[in-house]
Amino acid sequence: MNGHSPNLARSAQILRFLLRYRGAGVFTGIDLDSASLPTDDTEIEAGAPEEFVDDLEALGPTFIKIGQALSTRPDMVPPAYLVALQRMQDEVAPAPFEAIRPVIEDELGVRISKAFVRFDEVPIGAASLAQVYRAELRDGREVAVKVQRPGVAELIRADLDTLAAMADKADRMTDIGRRIRFADWVHEFRKTLLAELDYRIEAENLARFADHFTAYPELFVPQPIRDLCATRVLTMDLVHGVKATELSGIRRTEQDLGKLGEALLRGYLDQMFVHGEIHADPHPGNLLVTNDGRLGLFDLGMIAHVPPKQRERLLKLLFACVDGRGEEVANESIAMGTRLDDFDQERFVREIGQLVSRYAAHSGSQSLSEGRLVVELVRIATACGLRTPPELSLLGKTLLNLEQVAFALDPQLDVKAIVETHIQHVMRERIKQSFSPANLANEMMEMQALVRESPRKVSDILSLLAENRLTVNLGGLDDSQLMENLQKIANRISAGVITAALILASAILMKVETPGIKLFGYPALALVLFLIGTGVGLMLVWSSLRRDHKARPKEERGPR
């Protein structure tokens, strides 16, 4: 019993938090009339949004990460809360080194003094999941050692189990749950967060990103020390530098920081559309201008992988956005999204057309940049009954973060021109790749198979037609569910007929004088039949009210 009480208390704490902000519009849907992102911080009113962020941080590491993930979901969070979440800090008081030491030594299998010549016990950074320490290897190399906080993995798994149960109920019992699918979101979030807890995956991400950025010497990714990496410990090169938002005026005059911003944008566009990986959190805190004039990238634990076909659609959509083709943006969004039963296509196309036109009119302005355009697109889609894929929201958030860093490096940087030029380059490379010998050989093999098998398939169809044995199966109709529903209808009708017959028989018997036992002045048989009929009727009504439910909203996916 005592083992369950902490879980119950934690569930009650989470439930109180969710209910507190439900009335403020969080998690309850989007009002299109107010669906516009603020263009500056002065439009954010103090109060509820900041309190919402404070309460998230107070709930612990799981909810700090949820806050970061929610900042990519304008379809779930109102505008003021969205911007407050984007300013959310993941900085907490460090745990004492006495609690961290066993984690390092258990994971590496050696004592700290054996692995490092010097290890500073005061962390240089402390977040909700981990703390980072400065150390030195025996070859004189300075490294950063990222250590997972004790017990954080167990707490996160328990919280995720609680949230999964709540999300499943919300999906079944609420309209907004059926529209957004909270359970799917929690499931994807669970996979991403649990992967972030395994620092061996982050070590692989560091090595892979460094390989992908070889074409951009302006970008630097610290490399992991493989022998000193484990599930809860990551050892990598120490990056010496300054945050882009804290650069001095002298540094700006001495170095052309615009080249760093341009390299960052191009490199991340390659990551998204060539390699199919989205780093969801490239904010200024994860990027440092190094002492040798490069841009250092780290904290690559949260990476989303995009399949090739979805990648191609995202590329086409973003290219249509920067090119000002509103109708094509709307059509591509519909093709990659899921149309709900109440999807208003006419309204969606009109609103997206106006949005893209405003973007084109404010070309080069930070008030409606590429990232804000994509985020606004997701919000309008949700308001009109179109569920967009999570990769689209993630793309918008990543672009917003990249724009923030780029403008911090060089306020005059033309982000739109860089994005448009590089997307054209990526599309040209993809077209060239489609004409590569390997792709052409694959296409020829498929054409050969089609030509070879077509005569036999046509012959089979003609034979079935001649013998009157050709059948057509219609998809989308579940035979077992149909038979079950028909059986329920038949049972209800039968029960209704029996109920009516019993009550009618009892009424007739009460008017007929019959010898025998009487109850309350009425013939016993008539009274018993009346009570049985009434009971069956009440049970039938209760069953209809209790078990019958509305049909699941119709959802229609675009062509895949």
Secondary structure, 3 states (H helix, E strand, C coil): CCCCHHHHHHHHHHHHHHHHHHCCCCCCCCCHHHCCCCCCHHHCCCCHHHHHHHHHHHCCHHHHHHHHHHCCCCCCCCHHHHHHHHCCCCCCCCCCHHHHHHHHHHHHCCCHHHHCCEECCCCCEECCCEEEEEEECCCCCEEEEEEECCCHHHHHHHHHHHHHHHHHHHHHHCHHHHHHCHHHHHHHHHHHHHHHCCHHHHHHHHHHHHHHHHHCCCEECCCECHHHCCCCEEEEECCCEEEHHHCCHHHHHHCCHHHHHHHHHHHHHHHHHCCCEEECCCCHHHEEEECCCCEEECCCCCEEECCHHHHHHHHHHHHHHHCCCHHHHHHHHHHHCEECCCCCHHHHHHHHHHHHHHHHHCCCCHHHCHHHHHHHHHHHHHHCCEECCHHHHHHHHHHHHHHHHHHHHCCCCCHHHHHHHHHHHHHHHHHHHHCCHHHHHHHHHHHHHHHHHHHHHHHHHHHHHHCCCCCCCCCCCCHHHHHHHHHHHHHHHHHHHHHHHHHHHHHHHHHCCCCCCEECCEEHHHHHHHHHHHHHHHHHHHHHHHHCCCCCCCCEECCC
